[in-house]
């Protein structure tokens, strides 16, 4: 990702709007995942279709972008960059998504998204260990806030929060943080949309292979199930990916990170409104600590 831009007021307004749209899109994933489970779909089927459909849409956008610019820009990755992109899909995005949806079987949609949102803290640590980024005083304050918030969330009523589910989603956040750190290096040589064009189909292959090998792969049997899968592919995957990168180009990575902290709030509100999910006061306090910690991390990026 590029560093922070210095946008004019109109560009900044557009950029903030794009990142808000992205956060809303990502915030719908857990709720739509619950709808998919209710429609009788399993994890491997949902994710195989999610990534296959999203990959087709991303490549359509890449082709349209190339025609619109009348450019001969490359759409093919080669060598080390190709291996990294495929590896990110086969291992990184596959592992993160599988753990996220597995955790969703034990947690509410809001809590699942909130726990996943600890990933900036893991990114901070991994970046310090492997990329040489400094751990400043503000960031050292942010880490215990995030971890303390998760501890509070994990300790609330088991009817809404199962500690085992929290552990699974923390695993998803850790895998996702590794994905982000590796992506930062890859994005120095290519753009985000093109990278997604290789990551998404690789992730789809992983779930198709797993689903076929275990006999769990199945197509949606109802219109509702198909609508949910399409919603996950479009609203929760392609739209937020495209709008987030568009927002970064206009307002920079740090501002985009700050604005995107509305994502878990969206998930919590949608879970309460659409799924009648509980959200106890302790979870509210824990969630607030997580968001404050994440805000401190992004504010100094």
QUIVEN-V168625 format. One record per pair of residues at least 4 apart in sequence whose ideal C-beta (glycine too) atoms are under 6 Angstrom apart, sorted by the first residue. I is the first residue (numbers start at 1). GAP is how many residues later the second one is. D is the distance in Angstrom with one decimal. If there is no record, write none. Layout:
BEGIN
i=[I I]
gap=[GAP GAP]
d=[D D]
END
This chain:
BEGIN
i=[1 1 1 4 4 5 7 7 7 7 11 12 14 15 15 15 16 18 18 18 19 19 19 19 21 22 22 22 23 23 23 23 24 25 25 25 25 26 26 27 27 27 28 28 28 29 30 30 30 30 30 31 31 31 31 32 32 32 32 33 33 34 34 35 36 36 36 39 39 39 41 41 41 42 43 44 44 44 44 44 44 45 45 46 47 47 48 48 48 48 49 49 50 50 51 51 51 52 53 54 54 54 54 55 55 55 57 58 58 58 59 62 62 77 77 77 77 78 81 84 85 85 85 86 86 87 88 88 88 89 89 89 89 90 90 90 91 92 93 93 93 94 94 95 96 96 96 99 99 99 100 102 103 103 103 103 103 104 106 106 106 107 107 107 108 108 108 109 109 110 110 110 110 110 111 112 113 113 114 114 115 115 116 116 116 117 118 118 118 119 119 119 120 120 121 121 122 122 122 123 123 123 124 124 126 126 126 127 127 127 128 128 135 135 138 138 142 142 142 144 145 145 145 146 146 148 149 149 149 152 152 152 153 153 154 154 156 156 156 156 157 158 160 183 186 190 190 192 196 196 207 211 211 212 220 220 220 230 231 232 233 234 235 240 247 247 248 248 251 251 254 254 257 258 261 261 261 262 268 270 271 271 272 272 279 283 295]
gap=[186 247 252 248 250 247 4 5 243 244 239 239 236 232 235 236 243 225 228 229 228 237 240 241 222 218 221 222 4 237 239 240 242 210 211 214 215 214 237 236 239 240 4 207 208 207 74 79 82 83 237 78 239 240 243 196 199 200 204 68 71 75 241 193 5 10 192 185 186 189 4 5 184 174 58 4 163 166 167 172 173 172 173 4 50 160 156 159 160 163 4 180 182 183 149 152 153 152 180 146 179 183 184 145 146 149 181 138 139 142 138 13 135 4 5 8 121 4 108 102 110 113 114 4 116 4 4 91 111 4 110 113 114 4 112 116 4 87 4 106 110 109 112 80 76 79 80 69 72 73 72 66 4 9 62 65 66 8 56 58 59 4 5 58 52 163 169 158 162 157 158 161 167 169 50 57 151 154 150 173 51 54 53 56 57 147 28 32 55 54 57 58 174 177 22 25 51 52 55 4 54 57 15 173 4 51 55 4 6 54 5 7 4 5 158 162 151 154 155 4 144 147 148 144 147 141 137 140 141 130 133 134 130 133 9 12 5 124 126 127 123 4 118 4 9 4 5 53 4 45 4 5 6 5 5 6 9 4 4 4 4 4 4 4 4 9 5 8 4 5 44 47 41 40 30 33 34 4 11 4 4 6 5 7 4 4 4]
d=[5.7 5.9 4.5 3.1 5.1 4.4 4.0 4.2 5.4 5.6 4.8 5.6 5.8 4.7 3.0 3.6 5.6 4.4 4.6 3.8 3.6 4.8 4.2 5.6 4.6 4.1 4.2 3.9 5.9 4.6 4.8 4.1 5.3 5.4 5.8 4.5 3.4 4.5 5.1 4.6 3.0 4.4 5.5 5.6 5.1 4.0 5.9 3.6 4.8 4.9 5.3 4.6 4.6 5.9 5.8 5.8 5.1 4.9 5.8 5.7 5.1 5.4 5.8 4.8 4.5 4.9 4.8 5.5 3.9 5.7 5.1 5.0 5.8 5.4 4.7 5.9 5.1 5.3 3.7 4.9 5.9 5.6 5.1 6.0 5.4 4.5 5.8 3.7 4.7 5.5 5.9 4.9 4.9 5.0 5.0 4.4 3.6 4.2 3.7 5.1 4.7 4.3 5.1 3.9 4.1 5.8 4.7 5.3 5.0 5.9 5.5 5.9 5.5 4.8 4.1 5.6 5.8 5.4 5.5 5.0 5.7 3.7 5.7 6.0 4.7 5.6 4.4 5.9 4.9 5.3 4.1 2.6 4.3 5.9 4.9 5.3 5.9 3.5 5.9 5.6 4.3 5.0 4.1 4.3 5.1 4.5 4.3 5.5 4.9 3.6 4.4 5.4 5.7 5.5 4.8 3.9 3.7 5.0 4.1 6.0 2.8 4.6 4.5 4.1 5.2 5.4 4.1 5.7 4.0 5.1 3.5 3.9 5.9 5.9 5.4 5.6 4.8 3.5 4.5 5.0 5.6 4.2 5.5 5.8 5.2 4.7 5.3 5.7 4.9 4.1 4.8 4.8 4.9 4.8 5.5 4.2 5.9 5.3 3.5 5.8 4.4 5.3 5.7 5.6 5.8 5.6 4.8 4.6 4.2 6.0 5.4 5.0 5.3 5.8 5.4 5.2 4.2 3.9 4.9 5.5 5.0 5.6 3.5 5.3 3.7 5.6 4.3 3.2 3.7 5.5 5.8 3.1 5.2 3.9 5.2 4.4 5.0 4.8 4.4 4.8 5.5 5.8 4.3 5.8 5.9 5.1 5.5 4.2 5.6 5.6 5.8 5.1 3.0 5.4 3.3 4.5 5.7 5.9 4.9 4.8 5.4 5.4 5.6 5.7 6.0 5.0 5.5 4.8 4.1 5.9 5.8 4.1 3.5 4.8 5.5 5.6 5.9 6.0 5.9 5.3 5.1 4.0 5.6 5.9 5.4 6.0 5.9]
END
